[in-house]
Amino acid sequence: MVEVFKTNVQKETDTNYIIAIIQREFPTYKVNFDLEDCDKILRVEGADLQSNQIIEYVKCLGYTCNILD
C-alpha cells in the first residue's frame, strides 16, 4: 500500500530528519519526499500503513501533513 501526503517541508535536511523519525517507528516502511512537487510530497509505502500516526508525527515536528486526494 502507498499513501501520499501533502506537506509544507522545504529543506532537504528536514526531509532526512522526518524520514528517520518515521523509519524509527516503522522500520519496514519505504519513505521519501518529492520537494520538486508543488505539494512537497511525502510518499510512504508499506503493509498496514498507519496514516494517522504518520500525520501526527510530522505535525509534532512542526509541519503540516495531510493525505493528498
Phi and psi restraints in degrees (range 20) as a CNS / XPLOR table:
assign (resid 1 and name C) (resid 2 and name N)
       (resid 2 and name CA) (resid 2 and name C) 1.0 -124.2 20.0 2
assign (resid 2 and name N) (resid 2 and name CA)
       (resid 2 and name C) (resid 3 and name N) 1.0 135.4 20.0 2
assign (resid 2 and name C) (resid 3 and name N)
       (resid 3 and name CA) (resid 3 and name C) 1.0 -123.1 20.0 2
assign (resid 3 and name N) (resid 3 and name CA)
       (resid 3 and name C) (resid 4 and name N) 1.0 139.6 20.0 2
assign (resid 3 and name C) (resid 4 and name N)
       (resid 4 and name CA) (resid 4 and name C) 1.0 -118.4 20.0 2
assign (resid 4 and name N) (resid 4 and name CA)
       (resid 4 and name C) (resid 5 and name N) 1.0 131.1 20.0 2
assign (resid 4 and name C) (resid 5 and name N)
       (resid 5 and name CA) (resid 5 and name C) 1.0 -120.4 20.0 2
assign (resid 5 and name N) (resid 5 and name CA)
       (resid 5 and name C) (resid 6 and name N) 1.0 145.2 20.0 2
assign (resid 5 and name C) (resid 6 and name N)
       (resid 6 and name CA) (resid 6 and name C) 1.0 -93.8 20.0 2
assign (resid 6 and name N) (resid 6 and name CA)
       (resid 6 and name C) (resid 7 and name N) 1.0 131.0 20.0 2
assign (resid 6 and name C) (resid 7 and name N)
       (resid 7 and name CA) (resid 7 and name C) 1.0 -131.0 20.0 2
assign (resid 7 and name N) (resid 7 and name CA)
       (resid 7 and name C) (resid 8 and name N) 1.0 179.0 20.0 2
assign (resid 7 and name C) (resid 8 and name N)
       (resid 8 and name CA) (resid 8 and name C) 1.0 -118.0 20.0 2
assign (resid 8 and name N) (resid 8 and name CA)
       (resid 8 and name C) (resid 9 and name N) 1.0 22.0 20.0 2
assign (resid 8 and name C) (resid 9 and name N)
       (resid 9 and name CA) (resid 9 and name C) 1.0 -68.1 20.0 2
assign (resid 9 and name N) (resid 9 and name CA)
       (resid 9 and name C) (resid 10 and name N) 1.0 134.8 20.0 2
assign (resid 9 and name C) (resid 10 and name N)
       (resid 10 and name CA) (resid 10 and name C) 1.0 -114.0 20.0 2
assign (resid 10 and name N) (resid 10 and name CA)
       (resid 10 and name C) (resid 11 and name N) 1.0 -31.5 20.0 2
assign (resid 10 and name C) (resid 11 and name N)
       (resid 11 and name CA) (resid 11 and name C) 1.0 -108.6 20.0 2
assign (resid 11 and name N) (resid 11 and name CA)
       (resid 11 and name C) (resid 12 and name N) 1.0 143.3 20.0 2
assign (resid 11 and name C) (resid 12 and name N)
       (resid 12 and name CA) (resid 12 and name C) 1.0 -59.1 20.0 2
assign (resid 12 and name N) (resid 12 and name CA)
       (resid 12 and name C) (resid 13 and name N) 1.0 -38.7 20.0 2
assign (resid 12 and name C) (resid 13 and name N)
       (resid 13 and name CA) (resid 13 and name C) 1.0 -63.6 20.0 2
assign (resid 13 and name N) (resid 13 and name CA)
       (resid 13 and name C) (resid 14 and name N) 1.0 -34.9 20.0 2
assign (resid 13 and name C) (resid 14 and name N)
       (resid 14 and name CA) (resid 14 and name C) 1.0 -68.0 20.0 2
assign (resid 14 and name N) (resid 14 and name CA)
       (resid 14 and name C) (resid 15 and name N) 1.0 -38.4 20.0 2
assign (resid 14 and name C) (resid 15 and name N)
       (resid 15 and name CA) (resid 15 and name C) 1.0 -62.9 20.0 2
assign (resid 15 and name N) (resid 15 and name CA)
       (resid 15 and name C) (resid 16 and name N) 1.0 -41.0 20.0 2
assign (resid 15 and name C) (resid 16 and name N)
       (resid 16 and name CA) (resid 16 and name C) 1.0 -61.2 20.0 2
assign (resid 16 and name N) (resid 16 and name CA)
       (resid 16 and name C) (resid 17 and name N) 1.0 -40.8 20.0 2
assign (resid 16 and name C) (resid 17 and name N)
       (resid 17 and name CA) (resid 17 and name C) 1.0 -66.1 20.0 2
assign (resid 17 and name N) (resid 17 and name CA)
       (resid 17 and name C) (resid 18 and name N) 1.0 -46.5 20.0 2
assign (resid 17 and name C) (resid 18 and name N)
       (resid 18 and name CA) (resid 18 and name C) 1.0 -62.9 20.0 2
assign (resid 18 and name N) (resid 18 and name CA)
       (resid 18 and name C) (resid 19 and name N) 1.0 -43.6 20.0 2
assign (resid 18 and name C) (resid 19 and name N)
       (resid 19 and name CA) (resid 19 and name C) 1.0 -59.7 20.0 2
assign (resid 19 and name N) (resid 19 and name CA)
       (resid 19 and name C) (resid 20 and name N) 1.0 -43.3 20.0 2
assign (resid 19 and name C) (resid 20 and name N)
       (resid 20 and name CA) (resid 20 and name C) 1.0 -61.8 20.0 2
assign (resid 20 and name N) (resid 20 and name CA)
       (resid 20 and name C) (resid 21 and name N) 1.0 -41.4 20.0 2
assign (resid 20 and name C) (resid 21 and name N)
       (resid 21 and name CA) (resid 21 and name C) 1.0 -63.9 20.0 2
assign (resid 21 and name N) (resid 21 and name CA)
       (resid 21 and name C) (resid 22 and name N) 1.0 -46.8 20.0 2
assign (resid 21 and name C) (resid 22 and name N)
       (resid 22 and name CA) (resid 22 and name C) 1.0 -64.3 20.0 2
assign (resid 22 and name N) (resid 22 and name CA)
       (resid 22 and name C) (resid 23 and name N) 1.0 -43.4 20.0 2
assign (resid 22 and name C) (resid 23 and name N)
       (resid 23 and name CA) (resid 23 and name C) 1.0 -72.4 20.0 2
assign (resid 23 and name N) (resid 23 and name CA)
       (resid 23 and name C) (resid 24 and name N) 1.0 -24.2 20.0 2
assign (resid 23 and name C) (resid 24 and name N)
       (resid 24 and name CA) (resid 24 and name C) 1.0 -65.9 20.0 2
assign (resid 24 and name N) (resid 24 and name CA)
       (resid 24 and name C) (resid 25 and name N) 1.0 -39.6 20.0 2
assign (resid 24 and name C) (resid 25 and name N)
       (resid 25 and name CA) (resid 25 and name C) 1.0 -81.6 20.0 2
assign (resid 25 and name N) (resid 25 and name CA)
       (resid 25 and name C) (resid 26 and name N) 1.0 -34.9 20.0 2
assign (resid 25 and name C) (resid 26 and name N)
       (resid 26 and name CA) (resid 26 and name C) 1.0 -128.2 20.0 2
assign (resid 26 and name N) (resid 26 and name CA)
       (resid 26 and name C) (resid 27 and name N) 1.0 77.7 20.0 2
assign (resid 26 and name C) (resid 27 and name N)
       (resid 27 and name CA) (resid 27 and name C) 1.0 -64.6 20.0 2
assign (resid 27 and name N) (resid 27 and name CA)
       (resid 27 and name C) (resid 28 and name N) 1.0 -18.0 20.0 2
assign (resid 27 and name C) (resid 28 and name N)
       (resid 28 and name CA) (resid 28 and name C) 1.0 -88.9 20.0 2
assign (resid 28 and name N) (resid 28 and name CA)
       (resid 28 and name C) (resid 29 and name N) 1.0 -9.6 20.0 2
assign (resid 28 and name C) (resid 29 and name N)
       (resid 29 and name CA) (resid 29 and name C) 1.0 -76.5 20.0 2
assign (resid 29 and name N) (resid 29 and name CA)
       (resid 29 and name C) (resid 30 and name N) 1.0 142.8 20.0 2
assign (resid 29 and name C) (resid 30 and name N)
       (resid 30 and name CA) (resid 30 and name C) 1.0 -94.4 20.0 2
assign (resid 30 and name N) (resid 30 and name CA)
       (resid 30 and name C) (resid 31 and name N) 1.0 127.7 20.0 2
assign (resid 30 and name C) (resid 31 and name N)
       (resid 31 and name CA) (resid 31 and name C) 1.0 -130.5 20.0 2
assign (resid 31 and name N) (resid 31 and name CA)
       (resid 31 and name C) (resid 32 and name N) 1.0 132.9 20.0 2
assign (resid 31 and name C) (resid 32 and name N)
       (resid 32 and name CA) (resid 32 and name C) 1.0 -153.1 20.0 2
assign (resid 32 and name N) (resid 32 and name CA)
       (resid 32 and name C) (resid 33 and name N) 1.0 162.6 20.0 2
assign (resid 32 and name C) (resid 33 and name N)
       (resid 33 and name CA) (resid 33 and name C) 1.0 -116.1 20.0 2
assign (resid 33 and name N) (resid 33 and name CA)
       (resid 33 and name C) (resid 34 and name N) 1.0 152.8 20.0 2
assign (resid 33 and name C) (resid 34 and name N)
       (resid 34 and name CA) (resid 34 and name C) 1.0 -125.8 20.0 2
assign (resid 34 and name N) (resid 34 and name CA)
       (resid 34 and name C) (resid 35 and name N) 1.0 91.5 20.0 2
assign (resid 34 and name C) (resid 35 and name N)
       (resid 35 and name CA) (resid 35 and name C) 1.0 -76.6 20.0 2
assign (resid 35 and name N) (resid 35 and name CA)
       (resid 35 and name C) (resid 36 and name N) 1.0 -12.9 20.0 2
assign (resid 35 and name C) (resid 36 and name N)
       (resid 36 and name CA) (resid 36 and name C) 1.0 -72.0 20.0 2
assign (resid 36 and name N) (resid 36 and name CA)
       (resid 36 and name C) (resid 37 and name N) 1.0 -27.9 20.0 2
assign (resid 36 and name C) (resid 37 and name N)
       (resid 37 and name CA) (resid 37 and name C) 1.0 -71.1 20.0 2
assign (resid 37 and name N) (resid 37 and name CA)
       (resid 37 and name C) (resid 38 and name N) 1.0 145.9 20.0 2
assign (resid 37 and name C) (resid 38 and name N)
       (resid 38 and name CA) (resid 38 and name C) 1.0 -64.6 20.0 2
assign (resid 38 and name N) (resid 38 and name CA)
       (resid 38 and name C) (resid 39 and name N) 1.0 -22.5 20.0 2
assign (resid 38 and name C) (resid 39 and name N)
       (resid 39 and name CA) (resid 39 and name C) 1.0 -93.3 20.0 2
assign (resid 39 and name N) (resid 39 and name CA)
       (resid 39 and name C) (resid 40 and name N) 1.0 4.9 20.0 2
assign (resid 39 and name C) (resid 40 and name N)
       (resid 40 and name CA) (resid 40 and name C) 1.0 48.2 20.0 2
assign (resid 40 and name N) (resid 40 and name CA)
       (resid 40 and name C) (resid 41 and name N) 1.0 61.8 20.0 2
assign (resid 40 and name C) (resid 41 and name N)
       (resid 41 and name CA) (resid 41 and name C) 1.0 -64.3 20.0 2
assign (resid 41 and name N) (resid 41 and name CA)
       (resid 41 and name C) (resid 42 and name N) 1.0 133.4 20.0 2
assign (resid 41 and name C) (resid 42 and name N)
       (resid 42 and name CA) (resid 42 and name C) 1.0 -110.5 20.0 2
assign (resid 42 and name N) (resid 42 and name CA)
       (resid 42 and name C) (resid 43 and name N) 1.0 121.5 20.0 2
assign (resid 42 and name C) (resid 43 and name N)
       (resid 43 and name CA) (resid 43 and name C) 1.0 -114.7 20.0 2
assign (resid 43 and name N) (resid 43 and name CA)
       (resid 43 and name C) (resid 44 and name N) 1.0 127.7 20.0 2
assign (resid 43 and name C) (resid 44 and name N)
       (resid 44 and name CA) (resid 44 and name C) 1.0 -126.0 20.0 2
assign (resid 44 and name N) (resid 44 and name CA)
       (resid 44 and name C) (resid 45 and name N) 1.0 130.3 20.0 2
assign (resid 44 and name C) (resid 45 and name N)
       (resid 45 and name CA) (resid 45 and name C) 1.0 -124.5 20.0 2
assign (resid 45 and name N) (resid 45 and name CA)
       (resid 45 and name C) (resid 46 and name N) 1.0 134.2 20.0 2
assign (resid 45 and name C) (resid 46 and name N)
       (resid 46 and name CA) (resid 46 and name C) 1.0 171.7 20.0 2
assign (resid 46 and name N) (resid 46 and name CA)
       (resid 46 and name C) (resid 47 and name N) 1.0 168.7 20.0 2
assign (resid 46 and name C) (resid 47 and name N)
       (resid 47 and name CA) (resid 47 and name C) 1.0 -80.1 20.0 2
assign (resid 47 and name N) (resid 47 and name CA)
       (resid 47 and name C) (resid 48 and name N) 1.0 142.3 20.0 2
assign (resid 47 and name C) (resid 48 and name N)
       (resid 48 and name CA) (resid 48 and name C) 1.0 53.6 20.0 2
assign (resid 48 and name N) (resid 48 and name CA)
       (resid 48 and name C) (resid 49 and name N) 1.0 53.7 20.0 2
assign (resid 48 and name C) (resid 49 and name N)
       (resid 49 and name CA) (resid 49 and name C) 1.0 -61.5 20.0 2
assign (resid 49 and name N) (resid 49 and name CA)
       (resid 49 and name C) (resid 50 and name N) 1.0 138.3 20.0 2
assign (resid 49 and name C) (resid 50 and name N)
       (resid 50 and name CA) (resid 50 and name C) 1.0 -109.2 20.0 2
assign (resid 50 and name N) (resid 50 and name CA)
       (resid 50 and name C) (resid 51 and name N) 1.0 78.0 20.0 2
assign (resid 50 and name C) (resid 51 and name N)
       (resid 51 and name CA) (resid 51 and name C) 1.0 -56.7 20.0 2
assign (resid 51 and name N) (resid 51 and name CA)
       (resid 51 and name C) (resid 52 and name N) 1.0 -42.6 20.0 2
assign (resid 51 and name C) (resid 52 and name N)
       (resid 52 and name CA) (resid 52 and name C) 1.0 -63.0 20.0 2
assign (resid 52 and name N) (resid 52 and name CA)
       (resid 52 and name C) (resid 53 and name N) 1.0 -38.0 20.0 2
assign (resid 52 and name C) (resid 53 and name N)
       (resid 53 and name CA) (resid 53 and name C) 1.0 -68.1 20.0 2
assign (resid 53 and name N) (resid 53 and name CA)
       (resid 53 and name C) (resid 54 and name N) 1.0 -39.1 20.0 2
assign (resid 53 and name C) (resid 54 and name N)
       (resid 54 and name CA) (resid 54 and name C) 1.0 -61.4 20.0 2
assign (resid 54 and name N) (resid 54 and name CA)
       (resid 54 and name C) (resid 55 and name N) 1.0 -45.9 20.0 2
assign (resid 54 and name C) (resid 55 and name N)
       (resid 55 and name CA) (resid 55 and name C) 1.0 -58.6 20.0 2
assign (resid 55 and name N) (resid 55 and name CA)
       (resid 55 and name C) (resid 56 and name N) 1.0 -45.5 20.0 2
assign (resid 55 and name C) (resid 56 and name N)
       (resid 56 and name CA) (resid 56 and name C) 1.0 -63.8 20.0 2
assign (resid 56 and name N) (resid 56 and name CA)
       (resid 56 and name C) (resid 57 and name N) 1.0 -41.5 20.0 2
assign (resid 56 and name C) (resid 57 and name N)
       (resid 57 and name CA) (resid 57 and name C) 1.0 -59.3 20.0 2
assign (resid 57 and name N) (resid 57 and name CA)
       (resid 57 and name C) (resid 58 and name N) 1.0 -47.8 20.0 2
assign (resid 57 and name C) (resid 58 and name N)
       (resid 58 and name CA) (resid 58 and name C) 1.0 -65.4 20.0 2
assign (resid 58 and name N) (resid 58 and name CA)
       (resid 58 and name C) (resid 59 and name N) 1.0 -41.7 20.0 2
assign (resid 58 and name C) (resid 59 and name N)
       (resid 59 and name CA) (resid 59 and name C) 1.0 -64.6 20.0 2
assign (resid 59 and name N) (resid 59 and name CA)
       (resid 59 and name C) (resid 60 and name N) 1.0 -37.9 20.0 2
assign (resid 59 and name C) (resid 60 and name N)
       (resid 60 and name CA) (resid 60 and name C) 1.0 -64.2 20.0 2
assign (resid 60 and name N) (resid 60 and name CA)
       (resid 60 and name C) (resid 61 and name N) 1.0 -24.6 20.0 2
assign (resid 60 and name C) (resid 61 and name N)
       (resid 61 and name CA) (resid 61 and name C) 1.0 -84.1 20.0 2
assign (resid 61 and name N) (resid 61 and name CA)
       (resid 61 and name C) (resid 62 and name N) 1.0 -1.6 20.0 2
assign (resid 61 and name C) (resid 62 and name N)
       (resid 62 and name CA) (resid 62 and name C) 1.0 97.9 20.0 2
assign (resid 62 and name N) (resid 62 and name CA)
       (resid 62 and name C) (resid 63 and name N) 1.0 15.6 20.0 2
assign (resid 62 and name C) (resid 63 and name N)
       (resid 63 and name CA) (resid 63 and name C) 1.0 -117.0 20.0 2
assign (resid 63 and name N) (resid 63 and name CA)
       (resid 63 and name C) (resid 64 and name N) 1.0 158.7 20.0 2
assign (resid 63 and name C) (resid 64 and name N)
       (resid 64 and name CA) (resid 64 and name C) 1.0 -84.1 20.0 2
assign (resid 64 and name N) (resid 64 and name CA)
       (resid 64 and name C) (resid 65 and name N) 1.0 149.5 20.0 2
assign (resid 64 and name C) (resid 65 and name N)
       (resid 65 and name CA) (resid 65 and name C) 1.0 -158.2 20.0 2
assign (resid 65 and name N) (resid 65 and name CA)
       (resid 65 and name C) (resid 66 and name N) 1.0 119.9 20.0 2
assign (resid 65 and name C) (resid 66 and name N)
       (resid 66 and name CA) (resid 66 and name C) 1.0 -140.5 20.0 2
assign (resid 66 and name N) (resid 66 and name CA)
       (resid 66 and name C) (resid 67 and name N) 1.0 149.3 20.0 2
assign (resid 66 and name C) (resid 67 and name N)
       (resid 67 and name CA) (resid 67 and name C) 1.0 -64.2 20.0 2
assign (resid 67 and name N) (resid 67 and name CA)
       (resid 67 and name C) (resid 68 and name N) 1.0 131.8 20.0 2
assign (resid 67 and name C) (resid 68 and name N)
       (resid 68 and name CA) (resid 68 and name C) 1.0 -81.9 20.0 2
assign (resid 68 and name N) (resid 68 and name CA)
       (resid 68 and name C) (resid 69 and name N) 1.0 125.9 20.0 2
